Amino acid sequence: MTEKVRVEATIARKRGDVWALWNEPEHITQWNFASDEWCCPRAENDLRVGGRLCNRMEAKDGSFGFDFEAVYDEVVSEARLAYTMTDGRQAETTFEDLGDSTQVTTSFDAETSSPVDMQQAGWQAILNNFKRYAESK
């Protein structure tokens, strides 16, 4: 059985703004990496059920890179995204309206080749990077 992992952050922006910054490719490339040693040079996001998400993630020194790919299972505008990654794992992100801020929560199936706490730390670092980016806009 796959372990579910959860990360979350409260973003000091209204939900509509958070949704746009999370989903528009020109913004995804600005925040979708866990540390300053990484980048996201390309993002594609067909935001509909059956649509494909593909984000290129690379080490800035060129030593490693990969495409994070998934297909959307559910898209509820400004509220919820669910997708299945190419390896069959699933993830869900919710956007809870808190008035002048938005709670973003992602739950995902852990993969088996890396420790769960390391995966959680990586996904949380990306979410924290999103928070910094979104609040700076």
C-alpha positions in Angstrom: 0.0 0.0 0.0 1.3 3.5 -0.9 1.8 6.0 1.9 0.1 9.3 1.4 2.3 12.4 2.2 0.9 15.9 2.8 2.4 19.3 2.5 0.7 22.7 3.1 1.2 26.4 3.3 -0.9 29.5 3.8 -0.4 32.0 1.1 -1.2 35.7 1.8 -3.0 36.1 -1.5 -6.7 35.7 -2.6 -7.6 32.3 -4.0 -8.1 33.5 -7.6 -4.6 34.9 -7.7 -3.1 31.8 -6.1 -4.8 29.6 -8.6 -3.4 31.6 -11.5 0.1 31.7 -10.2 0.0 28.0 -9.5 -1.3 27.0 -12.9 0.0 29.4 -15.6 3.2 28.1 -17.2 4.9 31.5 -17.2 4.6 31.5 -13.4 5.3 27.8 -12.9 8.8 28.3 -14.3 9.5 31.0 -11.7 8.8 28.9 -8.6 8.7 25.1 -9.3 12.0 24.0 -7.8 13.1 23.1 -4.3 16.3 25.1 -4.1 18.3 27.8 -5.8 20.5 25.1 -7.4 17.5 24.0 -9.5 15.3 25.6 -12.1 12.2 24.9 -14.1 13.0 26.0 -17.7 9.8 24.8 -19.3 6.2 24.2 -18.2 3.2 23.0 -20.0 -0.2 22.8 -18.4 -3.4 21.7 -20.2 -5.7 22.5 -17.3 -8.7 20.1 -18.0 -9.7 16.6 -17.2 -7.5 14.4 -19.4 -5.1 17.3 -19.9 -1.3 16.9 -19.5 1.0 18.6 -17.0 4.7 18.6 -17.9 7.3 20.6 -16.0 11.0 20.3 -16.8 13.1 20.3 -13.7 16.9 20.7 -13.9 19.9 21.2 -11.8 21.4 24.6 -12.9 24.8 23.0 -13.3 23.4 20.6 -15.9 24.2 17.5 -13.8 20.6 16.2 -13.7 17.1 16.9 -15.0 13.8 15.2 -15.5 10.3 15.9 -16.7 7.6 15.8 -14.1 4.5 14.6 -16.0 0.9 13.9 -15.0 -2.6 13.7 -16.5 -5.4 15.5 -14.7 -8.2 13.4 -13.2 -10.1 16.3 -11.8 -10.0 20.1 -12.2 -12.4 22.2 -10.1 -11.5 25.9 -10.8 -9.9 27.7 -7.9 -10.6 24.8 -5.6 -9.1 21.4 -6.4 -6.7 19.6 -8.8 -6.2 15.8 -8.9 -3.8 14.0 -11.2 -2.0 10.8 -11.9 1.7 10.8 -12.5 3.3 8.7 -15.2 4.4 6.1 -12.7 0.7 5.6 -11.5 1.0 7.6 -8.3 -1.7 10.1 -7.6 -1.7 13.6 -6.1 -4.3 16.2 -5.1 -3.9 19.9 -4.4 -6.7 21.9 -2.7 -7.0 25.7 -2.5 -9.1 26.8 0.5 -10.4 30.4 0.5 -9.5 32.0 3.9 -10.5 35.5 2.8 -7.3 37.5 2.2 -5.2 34.3 2.2 -5.4 30.8 0.7 -4.5 27.5 2.3 -2.8 25.3 -0.3 -2.6 21.6 0.6 -1.0 18.8 -1.5 -1.3 15.1 -0.8 0.6 12.7 -2.9 1.4 9.0 -3.0 5.0 8.4 -1.9 7.3 6.6 -4.3 9.3 3.6 -3.1 12.9 4.5 -4.1 13.4 7.5 -1.7 12.7 7.9 2.0 9.3 9.4 2.7 10.6 12.2 4.8 13.0 13.2 2.0 10.1 13.3 -0.5 8.0 15.3 2.0 10.8 17.8 2.5 11.3 18.2 -1.3 7.6 18.8 -2.0 7.4 21.2 1.0 10.4 23.1 -0.2 8.7 23.6 -3.6 5.5 24.7 -1.9 7.5 27.1 0.3 9.2 28.5 -2.9 5.7 29.0 -4.4 4.6 30.9 -1.3 7.6 33.2 -1.5 6.9 33.8 -5.2 3.2 34.3 -4.9 3.5 36.7 -2.0 6.1 38.8 -3.9 3.8 39.4 -6.9 
